Amino acid sequence: MDTVLNIVQIQEFLPHRYPFLLVDRIIELEPEKKIVGLKNVTINEPFFQGHFPGMPVMPGVLLIEAMAQTGGLLLLSILEEPKKKLMLFAGIDEAKFRRPVVPGDTLRIEMTLMRFKGKIARLRGEIFVESHLVSEAVITSVLVDRESLK
């Protein structure tokens, strides 16, 4: 498995940092089409302290966030000045959670661009652990200038 973007390169595109950066590396990138990222889930994740004690399960909302971050990398990678832009969550459709994600799992986050017109993008996301589909959703994002949020 080749690394297309490592964690340092990912942090150049995304503003997220520990404990909220939920993609560790990118292993595939087809500009304007598809991206595949990996997230290694460990017992050291801060959310496992309360979700759930004695039976750690990664919250579904964080699976959706991992999809959004990975999709954001795909979208930002095709822009001329990605460091001046952000992709913000605008919507979630068709979200499904098929099995729990637990410490020791490696998430394979696959995001496929459905449409990117103007400032609005729609992506289909699927997360796999080994060959098992654990979560899926359609994510809508909006492109904004970073400066507009200050």
Secondary structure, DSSP 8 states (H G I E B T S, - for coil): ---SB-HHHHHHH----TTS----EEEEEETTTEEEEEEE--TT-GGGGTS-TTS----HHHHHHHHHHHHHHHHHTTSSSGGGEEEEEEEEEEEEE-S---TT-EEEEEEEEEEEETTEEEEEEEEEETTEEEEEEEEEEEEEEGGGG-
